[in-house]
Amino acid sequence: MSDSLSELRRQVERISSSGTIWFAATLLGAAIPLAGLLDSGWRPGDLPATNAIAWWVGAALVVAAIGSIAWAGCPVWVYEIETEHRLKARAIRGGLLVFAAGSIISLVAVLAAPA
């Protein structure tokens, strides 16, 4: 195996291991605030229609992002190493970006709702 291929393999292994950590972090980052809201008696249906739509869009983005990060952290490789590296790198970077965006959208939807 050439040096560049072994370097790509090491990078994919690094992405997979860091992806596992990011997966756990995003699960906790989504579950803890949601559990606090639900435990306090809050429900998405309590939001005005516009805020509820924004909250559900944000929640869908968070779920999609967690799925993307989970795939990036999966140690199973099904493509050639170059393709695997490109896809996993994009999945983890994009997943983190979408997770942040979805979290902010959902948070703003809740905080902007009248009390």
Secondary structure, 3 states (H helix, E strand, C coil): CCHHHHHHHHHHHHHHHHHHHHHHHHHHHHHHHHHHHHHCCCCHHHCCHHHHHHHHHHHHHHHHHHHHHHHHHCCCCCCCHHHHHHHHHHHHHHHHHHHHHHHHHHHHHHHCCCC
